Amino acid sequence: MAQKACSLAHTKWMCKYHIVFTPKYRRKIIYNQIRADIGEILRKLCEYKGIEIIEGHLMPDHVHMLAAIPPKYSVASVMGYLKGKSSLMIFDRHANLKHKFGNRKLWAQGYYVSTVGLNEATIAKYIREQESRDIAEDKLSVKEYEDPFGGK
């Protein structure tokens, strides 16, 4: 889908969005089997609505997606659908999460979205490489070995 317009009955469109959303309380729960299941569920839900996930990555405490959403859907309605349905499906597969989150609400209320425009390759690269950057930054020590104010 690199820079080509899609079409509906009377519309040519190229609407791509960078979307980020987090689990409730930004808990680091996206790992191992849960990570695989969340990825599968999000892909399946997007497929049902005709949404193409161009690039996606599941971090331990948030989800990054570069998605092409048809103009017949608003971003808000798509996010409500994805977060609501995926939450129910995840709790069905992983009942042990219910005691942490209660009320079957896995995702935090808000989300981040920006339009992609012609920067699709840049954003796709950012999503792909973010985890390796975060790991590298975590390995850097922030401990001061000398007093920055004393000059020793």
Helices and strands as residue ranges (DSSP letters): E 6-7, E 12-13, E 16-21, G 24-26, H 32-49, E 52-58, E 63-68, H 75-93, G 95-97, H 98-101, E 112-115, H 120-139
